[in-house]
Amino acid sequence: MTKKVSEMPIDQLDLKRAIAGDERAMQRLWSQHAPHIDAVVRRLCGDIELAADVSQEVWMQIFRALPSYRGDAQFGTWAHRIAVNRTLNALRKIRRIAKLEIEIEDDSAVTENDSDRTFMAESIEQAMNRLSPGAKAVFVLHDIEGYTHGEIGEELGITPGGSKSQLFKARAKLRKLLAHLVDESPTIAGKGKGHVAAL
């Protein structure tokens, strides 16, 4: 997470050049910050193809807004904020147009024992995608991105209390959906062993 000191001046120089419209500097900024920004977008969208489209919009917005960047925050923090806002706006628009409700499928199929980290990460990702859009947005912003309930309330247009309530519901549902990762046996009912470590 921490940048090497030697990289900072280069980043600042690239930033100045990018603000002046230098495309190669923009490309370098994108290369450096895209992995984190795109991961945020993907987590919020929950759909790889949709996330790819939204990421393009996010980066266009970031580069369009570059002249207004005043350096009050680190570039990565500033770009992250744009990414979250733009993604949430895109998701609101999609929901308004399509009026989609995420269906929770009852997947009782248990795959063979695979304690690989990739399997756990995929299981958590799939479980997150089964949350309602509101609960998922609050969970990602609070537990993954580190936003406060006050900040989430501002982003989503809800009260901090509403954010806390959504987070409580999201965590409860995730514990239920991920119980098979805590309990080795397929019989989950009545075992309530506690939280999945990753949560």
PyRosetta script that sets phi, psi and omega in degrees:
from pyrosetta import init, pose_from_sequence

init()
pose = pose_from_sequence("MTKKVSEMPIDQLDLKRAIAGDERAMQRLWSQHAPHIDAVVRRLCGDIELAADVSQEVWMQIFRALPSYRGDAQFGTWAHRIAVNRTLNALRKIRRIAKLEIEIEDDSAVTENDSDRTFMAESIEQAMNRLSPGAKAVFVLHDIEGYTHGEIGEELGITPGGSKSQLFKARAKLRKLLAHLVDESPTIAGKGKGHVAAL")
pose.set_psi(1, -40.4)
pose.set_omega(1, -178.3)
pose.set_phi(2, -78.5)
pose.set_psi(2, 135.4)
pose.set_omega(2, -179.9)
pose.set_phi(3, -82.4)
pose.set_psi(3, 148.6)
pose.set_omega(3, 173.3)
pose.set_phi(4, -68.1)
pose.set_psi(4, 144.5)
pose.set_omega(4, -178.9)
pose.set_phi(5, -58.3)
pose.set_psi(5, -37.7)
pose.set_omega(5, -177.7)
pose.set_phi(6, -64.6)
pose.set_psi(6, -23.8)
pose.set_omega(6, -178.6)
pose.set_phi(7, -80.7)
pose.set_psi(7, -24.6)
pose.set_omega(7, -174.2)
pose.set_phi(8, -59.5)
pose.set_psi(8, -48.5)
pose.set_omega(8, -180.0)
pose.set_phi(9, -61.5)
pose.set_psi(9, -38.3)
pose.set_omega(9, 179.0)
pose.set_phi(10, -62.5)
pose.set_psi(10, -43.0)
pose.set_omega(10, 179.7)
pose.set_phi(11, -61.7)
pose.set_psi(11, -44.3)
pose.set_omega(11, 179.7)
pose.set_phi(12, -64.8)
pose.set_psi(12, -38.8)
pose.set_omega(12, 178.9)
pose.set_phi(13, -66.6)
pose.set_psi(13, -45.2)
pose.set_omega(13, 176.4)
pose.set_phi(14, -58.8)
pose.set_psi(14, -39.7)
pose.set_omega(14, -179.8)
pose.set_phi(15, -60.9)
pose.set_psi(15, -47.7)
pose.set_omega(15, 179.3)
pose.set_phi(16, -61.7)
pose.set_psi(16, -42.6)
pose.set_omega(16, 179.7)
pose.set_phi(17, -66.2)
pose.set_psi(17, -40.8)
pose.set_omega(17, -179.9)
pose.set_phi(18, -63.9)
pose.set_psi(18, -42.6)
pose.set_omega(18, 177.9)
pose.set_phi(19, -60.1)
pose.set_psi(19, -33.9)
pose.set_omega(19, 179.0)
pose.set_phi(20, -79.4)
pose.set_psi(20, -3.3)
pose.set_omega(20, 176.3)
pose.set_phi(21, 99.6)
pose.set_psi(21, 10.0)
pose.set_omega(21, 178.8)
pose.set_phi(22, -71.1)
pose.set_psi(22, 114.4)
pose.set_omega(22, -174.8)
pose.set_phi(23, -67.6)
pose.set_psi(23, -34.8)
pose.set_omega(23, 179.1)
pose.set_phi(24, -67.1)
pose.set_psi(24, -37.1)
pose.set_omega(24, 176.7)
pose.set_phi(25, -66.1)
pose.set_psi(25, -39.2)
pose.set_omega(25, 176.6)
pose.set_phi(26, -61.4)
pose.set_psi(26, -42.8)
pose.set_omega(26, 179.6)
pose.set_phi(27, -60.3)
pose.set_psi(27, -41.9)
pose.set_omega(27, 179.8)
pose.set_phi(28, -67.4)
pose.set_psi(28, -40.6)
pose.set_omega(28, 177.0)
pose.set_phi(29, -61.1)
pose.set_psi(29, -44.5)
pose.set_omega(29, 179.2)
pose.set_phi(30, -60.4)
pose.set_psi(30, -46.8)
pose.set_omega(30, -179.2)
pose.set_phi(31, -58.8)
pose.set_psi(31, -38.8)
pose.set_omega(31, -176.9)
pose.set_phi(32, -73.9)
pose.set_psi(32, -38.5)
pose.set_omega(32, -171.8)
pose.set_phi(33, -105.0)
pose.set_psi(33, -13.1)
pose.set_omega(33, -177.3)
pose.set_phi(34, -58.8)
pose.set_psi(34, -42.9)
pose.set_omega(34, -177.6)
pose.set_phi(35, -54.3)
pose.set_psi(35, -44.8)
pose.set_omega(35, -178.5)
pose.set_phi(36, -73.5)
pose.set_psi(36, -46.5)
pose.set_omega(36, -178.3)
pose.set_phi(37, -60.8)
pose.set_psi(37, -46.8)
pose.set_omega(37, -178.9)
pose.set_phi(38, -65.2)
pose.set_psi(38, -33.0)
pose.set_omega(38, 178.1)
pose.set_phi(39, -66.6)
pose.set_psi(39, -39.5)
pose.set_omega(39, 177.5)
pose.set_phi(40, -61.8)
pose.set_psi(40, -47.0)
pose.set_omega(40, -179.7)
pose.set_phi(41, -61.1)
pose.set_psi(41, -44.1)
pose.set_omega(41, -177.8)
pose.set_phi(42, -64.0)
pose.set_psi(42, -40.7)
pose.set_omega(42, 179.8)
pose.set_phi(43, -63.8)
pose.set_psi(43, -41.2)
pose.set_omega(43, -179.2)
pose.set_phi(44, -70.6)
pose.set_psi(44, -37.5)
pose.set_omega(44, -178.3)
pose.set_phi(45, -77.9)
pose.set_psi(45, -42.8)
pose.set_omega(45, -179.0)
pose.set_phi(46, 75.9)
pose.set_psi(46, 1.4)
pose.set_omega(46, -179.0)
pose.set_phi(47, -133.1)
pose.set_psi(47, 123.1)
pose.set_omega(47, -173.0)
pose.set_phi(48, -62.0)
pose.set_psi(48, -44.8)
pose.set_omega(48, -177.9)
pose.set_phi(49, -66.9)
pose.set_psi(49, -43.7)
pose.set_omega(49, 178.0)
pose.set_phi(50, -63.0)
pose.set_psi(50, -42.9)
pose.set_omega(50, -179.6)
pose.set_phi(51, -60.5)
pose.set_psi(51, -38.6)
pose.set_omega(51, 179.4)
pose.set_phi(52, -62.5)
pose.set_psi(52, -43.0)
pose.set_omega(52, 178.3)
pose.set_phi(53, -65.0)
pose.set_psi(53, -46.3)
pose.set_omega(53, -178.2)
pose.set_phi(54, -65.3)
pose.set_psi(54, -38.6)
pose.set_omega(54, 178.6)
pose.set_phi(55, -58.6)
pose.set_psi(55, -40.5)
pose.set_omega(55, 177.6)
pose.set_phi(56, -59.9)
pose.set_psi(56, -45.4)
pose.set_omega(56, 178.5)
pose.set_phi(57, -62.3)
pose.set_psi(57, -41.6)
pose.set_omega(57, -179.9)
pose.set_phi(58, -59.4)
pose.set_psi(58, -48.0)
pose.set_omega(58, -178.0)
pose.set_phi(59, -68.6)
pose.set_psi(59, -34.2)
pose.set_omega(59, 175.3)
pose.set_phi(60, -62.7)
pose.set_psi(60, -41.9)
pose.set_omega(60, 179.1)
pose.set_phi(61, -64.7)
pose.set_psi(61, -42.3)
pose.set_omega(61, 179.5)
pose.set_phi(62, -59.7)
pose.set_psi(62, -47.3)
pose.set_omega(62, -178.0)
pose.set_phi(63, -70.7)
pose.set_psi(63, -32.4)
pose.set_omega(63, 176.1)
pose.set_phi(64, -66.5)
pose.set_psi(64, -35.7)
pose.set_omega(64, -176.1)
pose.set_phi(65, -84.9)
pose.set_psi(65, -7.7)
pose.set_omega(65, -176.6)
pose.set_phi(66, -49.7)
pose.set_psi(66, -43.9)
pose.set_omega(66, -179.8)
pose.set_phi(67, -59.1)
pose.set_psi(67, -23.0)
pose.set_omega(67, -179.5)
pose.set_phi(68, -89.1)
pose.set_psi(68, -3.4)
pose.set_omega(68, 179.8)
pose.set_phi(69, -72.0)
pose.set_psi(69, 121.0)
pose.set_omega(69, -174.7)
pose.set_phi(70, -107.1)
pose.set_psi(70, -0.9)
pose.set_omega(70, 178.1)
pose.set_phi(71, 80.0)
pose.set_psi(71, 15.1)
pose.set_omega(71, 177.7)
pose.set_phi(72, -65.9)
pose.set_psi(72, -30.3)
pose.set_omega(72, 177.4)
pose.set_phi(73, -127.2)
pose.set_psi(73, 164.1)
pose.set_omega(73, 174.2)
pose.set_phi(74, -57.4)
pose.set_psi(74, 147.9)
pose.set_omega(74, -179.6)
pose.set_phi(75, -55.9)
pose.set_psi(75, -43.1)
pose.set_omega(75, -179.3)
pose.set_phi(76, -59.1)
pose.set_psi(76, -40.6)
pose.set_omega(76, 179.2)
pose.set_phi(77, -67.3)
pose.set_psi(77, -44.2)
pose.set_omega(77, 179.6)
pose.set_phi(78, -61.8)
pose.set_psi(78, -45.6)
pose.set_omega(78, 179.9)
pose.set_phi(79, -65.9)
pose.set_psi(79, -37.9)
pose.set_omega(79, 178.9)
pose.set_phi(80, -60.3)
pose.set_psi(80, -44.2)
pose.set_omega(80, 179.8)
pose.set_phi(81, -61.6)
pose.set_psi(81, -43.3)
pose.set_omega(81, 177.2)
pose.set_phi(82, -61.9)
pose.set_psi(82, -42.7)
pose.set_omega(82, -178.6)
pose.set_phi(83, -60.1)
pose.set_psi(83, -45.5)
pose.set_omega(83, -179.7)
pose.set_phi(84, -64.0)
pose.set_psi(84, -49.3)
pose.set_omega(84, -179.2)
pose.set_phi(85, -59.1)
pose.set_psi(85, -48.5)
pose.set_omega(85, -176.9)
pose.set_phi(86, -64.2)
pose.set_psi(86, -40.7)
pose.set_omega(86, -179.1)
pose.set_phi(87, -66.7)
pose.set_psi(87, -44.9)
pose.set_omega(87, 179.0)
pose.set_phi(88, -62.4)
pose.set_psi(88, -39.5)
pose.set_omega(88, 176.8)
pose.set_phi(89, -62.5)
pose.set_psi(89, -43.2)
pose.set_omega(89, 179.6)
pose.set_phi(90, -62.9)
pose.set_psi(90, -42.0)
pose.set_omega(90, -179.9)
pose.set_phi(91, -66.4)
pose.set_psi(91, -39.3)
pose.set_omega(91, 177.1)
pose.set_phi(92, -61.8)
pose.set_psi(92, -43.1)
pose.set_omega(92, -179.3)
pose.set_phi(93, -62.7)
pose.set_psi(93, -45.5)
pose.set_omega(93, -179.8)
pose.set_phi(94, -61.6)
pose.set_psi(94, -42.7)
pose.set_omega(94, -179.1)
pose.set_phi(95, -65.7)
pose.set_psi(95, -38.5)
pose.set_omega(95, 179.4)
pose.set_phi(96, -64.2)
pose.set_psi(96, -43.4)
pose.set_omega(96, -176.9)
pose.set_phi(97, -71.3)
pose.set_psi(97, -51.8)
pose.set_omega(97, -173.3)
pose.set_phi(98, -88.1)
pose.set_psi(98, -21.1)
pose.set_omega(98, -175.6)
pose.set_phi(99, 49.8)
pose.set_psi(99, 49.2)
pose.set_omega(99, -177.3)
pose.set_phi(100, -82.7)
pose.set_psi(100, 140.7)
pose.set_omega(100, 172.6)
pose.set_phi(101, -118.8)
pose.set_psi(101, 126.0)
pose.set_omega(101, -179.6)
pose.set_phi(102, -69.2)
pose.set_psi(102, 124.6)
pose.set_omega(102, 179.3)
pose.set_phi(103, -87.6)
pose.set_psi(103, 137.3)
pose.set_omega(103, 177.5)
pose.set_phi(104, -97.3)
pose.set_psi(104, 110.2)
pose.set_omega(104, -180.0)
pose.set_phi(105, -85.7)
pose.set_psi(105, 146.6)
pose.set_omega(105, -180.0)
pose.set_phi(106, -93.3)
pose.set_psi(106, 92.5)
pose.set_omega(106, -179.9)
pose.set_phi(107, -90.6)
pose.set_psi(107, 101.6)
pose.set_omega(107, -179.4)
pose.set_phi(108, -100.1)
pose.set_psi(108, -1.6)
pose.set_omega(108, -179.3)
pose.set_phi(109, -66.8)
pose.set_psi(109, 127.1)
pose.set_omega(109, 179.0)
pose.set_phi(110, -107.3)
pose.set_psi(110, 121.2)
pose.set_omega(110, 179.5)
pose.set_phi(111, -81.3)
pose.set_psi(111, 165.5)
pose.set_omega(111, -179.9)
pose.set_phi(112, -63.0)
pose.set_psi(112, 154.3)
pose.set_omega(112, -175.8)
pose.set_phi(113, -52.3)
pose.set_psi(113, 116.5)
pose.set_omega(113, 177.7)
pose.set_phi(114, -138.4)
pose.set_psi(114, 99.6)
pose.set_omega(114, -175.6)
pose.set_phi(115, -87.8)
pose.set_psi(115, 12.4)
pose.set_omega(115, 179.6)
pose.set_phi(116, -61.8)
pose.set_psi(116, 143.9)
pose.set_omega(116, 179.7)
pose.set_phi(117, -59.5)
pose.set_psi(117, -36.7)
pose.set_omega(117, -179.6)
pose.set_phi(118, -59.8)
pose.set_psi(118, -41.6)
pose.set_omega(118, 179.6)
pose.set_phi(119, -61.7)
pose.set_psi(119, -43.9)
pose.set_omega(119, -179.6)
pose.set_phi(120, -65.2)
pose.set_psi(120, -44.0)
pose.set_omega(120, 179.7)
pose.set_phi(121, -61.0)
pose.set_psi(121, -43.0)
pose.set_omega(121, 179.4)
pose.set_phi(122, -65.1)
pose.set_psi(122, -39.4)
pose.set_omega(122, 179.9)
pose.set_phi(123, -63.7)
pose.set_psi(123, -42.1)
pose.set_omega(123, 179.2)
pose.set_phi(124, -65.9)
pose.set_psi(124, -42.4)
pose.set_omega(124, 178.9)
pose.set_phi(125, -60.3)
pose.set_psi(125, -46.1)
pose.set_omega(125, 179.5)
pose.set_phi(126, -62.9)
pose.set_psi(126, -41.7)
pose.set_omega(126, 179.7)
pose.set_phi(127, -64.1)
pose.set_psi(127, -41.3)
pose.set_omega(127, 177.9)
pose.set_phi(128, -60.2)
pose.set_psi(128, -36.8)
pose.set_omega(128, -178.6)
pose.set_phi(129, -71.2)
pose.set_psi(129, -10.6)
pose.set_omega(129, 177.5)
pose.set_phi(130, -92.8)
pose.set_psi(130, -6.4)
pose.set_omega(130, 177.4)
pose.set_phi(131, -73.4)
pose.set_psi(131, 156.7)
pose.set_omega(131, 173.9)
pose.set_phi(132, -65.0)
pose.set_psi(132, 154.5)
pose.set_omega(132, -177.4)
pose.set_phi(133, -53.2)
pose.set_psi(133, -43.2)
pose.set_omega(133, -179.2)
pose.set_phi(134, -65.0)
pose.set_psi(134, -46.8)
pose.set_omega(134, -179.1)
pose.set_phi(135, -63.9)
pose.set_psi(135, -39.4)
pose.set_omega(135, -179.5)
pose.set_phi(136, -65.3)
pose.set_psi(136, -44.6)
pose.set_omega(136, -179.6)
pose.set_phi(137, -61.1)
pose.set_psi(137, -43.9)
pose.set_omega(137, -179.9)
pose.set_phi(138, -65.3)
pose.set_psi(138, -43.3)
pose.set_omega(138, -179.2)
pose.set_phi(139, -61.4)
pose.set_psi(139, -47.4)
pose.set_omega(139, -179.2)
pose.set_phi(140, -62.9)
pose.set_psi(140, -47.0)
pose.set_omega(140, -177.3)
pose.set_phi(141, -66.5)
pose.set_psi(141, -39.8)
pose.set_omega(141, -176.9)
pose.set_phi(142, -82.9)
pose.set_psi(142, -56.1)
pose.set_omega(142, -171.1)
pose.set_phi(143, -83.2)
pose.set_psi(143, -23.9)
pose.set_omega(143, -178.9)
pose.set_phi(144, -103.4)
pose.set_psi(144, -45.6)
pose.set_omega(144, -175.1)
pose.set_phi(145, -93.4)
pose.set_psi(145, -11.2)
pose.set_omega(145, 173.9)
pose.set_phi(146, 80.7)
pose.set_psi(146, 21.3)
pose.set_omega(146, 177.2)
pose.set_phi(147, -74.0)
pose.set_psi(147, 151.5)
pose.set_omega(147, 173.7)
pose.set_phi(148, -82.5)
pose.set_psi(148, 165.8)
pose.set_omega(148, 178.5)
pose.set_phi(149, -64.9)
pose.set_psi(149, -32.9)
pose.set_omega(149, 176.6)
pose.set_phi(150, -63.4)
pose.set_psi(150, -44.8)
pose.set_omega(150, 179.3)
pose.set_phi(151, -65.6)
pose.set_psi(151, -40.5)
pose.set_omega(151, 179.5)
pose.set_phi(152, -64.0)
pose.set_psi(152, -41.4)
pose.set_omega(152, 178.0)
pose.set_phi(153, -56.8)
pose.set_psi(153, -43.3)
pose.set_omega(153, 178.5)
pose.set_phi(154, -64.7)
pose.set_psi(154, -43.5)
pose.set_omega(154, -178.3)
pose.set_phi(155, -64.2)
pose.set_psi(155, -43.2)
pose.set_omega(155, -171.6)
pose.set_phi(156, -98.4)
pose.set_psi(156, -5.7)
pose.set_omega(156, -179.2)
pose.set_phi(157, 71.7)
pose.set_psi(157, 35.4)
pose.set_omega(157, 177.2)
pose.set_phi(158, -127.5)
pose.set_psi(158, 170.6)
pose.set_omega(158, 178.3)
pose.set_phi(159, -80.0)
pose.set_psi(159, 158.1)
pose.set_omega(159, 174.0)
pose.set_phi(160, -56.2)
pose.set_psi(160, -36.0)
pose.set_omega(160, 177.0)
pose.set_phi(161, -63.3)
pose.set_psi(161, -39.7)
pose.set_omega(161, 177.5)
pose.set_phi(162, -64.3)
pose.set_psi(162, -38.0)
pose.set_omega(162, 177.7)
pose.set_phi(163, -63.8)
pose.set_psi(163, -45.2)
pose.set_omega(163, 179.1)
pose.set_phi(164, -60.8)
pose.set_psi(164, -41.7)
pose.set_omega(164, 180.0)
pose.set_phi(165, -63.3)
pose.set_psi(165, -44.2)
pose.set_omega(165, 178.7)
pose.set_phi(166, -63.1)
pose.set_psi(166, -40.4)
pose.set_omega(166, 179.7)
pose.set_phi(167, -64.7)
pose.set_psi(167, -41.4)
pose.set_omega(167, 178.5)
pose.set_phi(168, -59.7)
pose.set_psi(168, -46.1)
pose.set_omega(168, 179.9)
pose.set_phi(169, -64.0)
pose.set_psi(169, -42.8)
pose.set_omega(169, -178.9)
pose.set_phi(170, -61.7)
pose.set_psi(170, -47.0)
pose.set_omega(170, -179.2)
pose.set_phi(171, -64.0)
pose.set_psi(171, -40.4)
pose.set_omega(171, 179.9)
pose.set_phi(172, -62.7)
pose.set_psi(172, -44.7)
pose.set_omega(172, 180.0)
pose.set_phi(173, -65.9)
pose.set_psi(173, -41.0)
pose.set_omega(173, 179.5)
pose.set_phi(174, -63.8)
pose.set_psi(174, -40.3)
pose.set_omega(174, 178.0)
pose.set_phi(175, -59.9)
pose.set_psi(175, -40.7)
pose.set_omega(175, -179.8)
pose.set_phi(176, -66.6)
pose.set_psi(176, -47.2)
pose.set_omega(176, -177.3)
pose.set_phi(177, -67.9)
pose.set_psi(177, -28.0)
pose.set_omega(177, -176.8)
pose.set_phi(178, -103.4)
pose.set_psi(178, 11.8)
pose.set_omega(178, -178.0)
pose.set_phi(179, -58.2)
pose.set_psi(179, -31.6)
pose.set_omega(179, -178.7)
pose.set_phi(180, -66.6)
pose.set_psi(180, -19.1)
pose.set_omega(180, 176.7)
pose.set_phi(181, -80.8)
pose.set_psi(181, -22.0)
pose.set_omega(181, 179.5)
pose.set_phi(182, -89.3)
pose.set_psi(182, -47.5)
pose.set_omega(182, 179.4)
pose.set_phi(183, -91.4)
pose.set_psi(183, 123.1)
pose.set_omega(183, 179.7)
pose.set_phi(184, -62.8)
pose.set_psi(184, -39.1)
pose.set_omega(184, -175.5)
pose.set_phi(185, -78.1)
pose.set_psi(185, 152.8)
pose.set_omega(185, -179.9)
pose.set_phi(186, -68.6)
pose.set_psi(186, -19.6)
pose.set_omega(186, -179.5)
pose.set_phi(187, -82.4)
pose.set_psi(187, 110.7)
pose.set_omega(187, -172.8)
pose.set_phi(188, -95.9)
pose.set_psi(188, -34.5)
pose.set_omega(188, -170.7)
pose.set_phi(189, -54.7)
pose.set_psi(189, 133.3)
pose.set_omega(189, 173.2)
pose.set_phi(190, 77.4)
pose.set_psi(190, 1.1)
pose.set_omega(190, -175.1)
pose.set_phi(191, -91.6)
pose.set_psi(191, -27.7)
pose.set_omega(191, 177.4)
pose.set_phi(192, 22.1)
pose.set_psi(192, 63.9)
pose.set_omega(192, -176.2)
pose.set_phi(193, -78.4)
pose.set_psi(193, -0.2)
pose.set_omega(193, 179.4)
pose.set_phi(194, 111.8)
pose.set_psi(194, -156.4)
pose.set_omega(194, -171.5)
pose.set_phi(195, -87.3)
pose.set_psi(195, 149.2)
pose.set_omega(195, 169.1)
pose.set_phi(196, -74.3)
pose.set_psi(196, 134.3)
pose.set_omega(196, -174.2)
pose.set_phi(197, -53.7)
pose.set_psi(197, -38.7)
pose.set_omega(197, -175.9)
pose.set_phi(198, -67.5)
pose.set_psi(198, -19.7)
pose.set_omega(198, 179.6)
pose.set_phi(199, -84.0)
pose.dump_pdb("model.pdb")
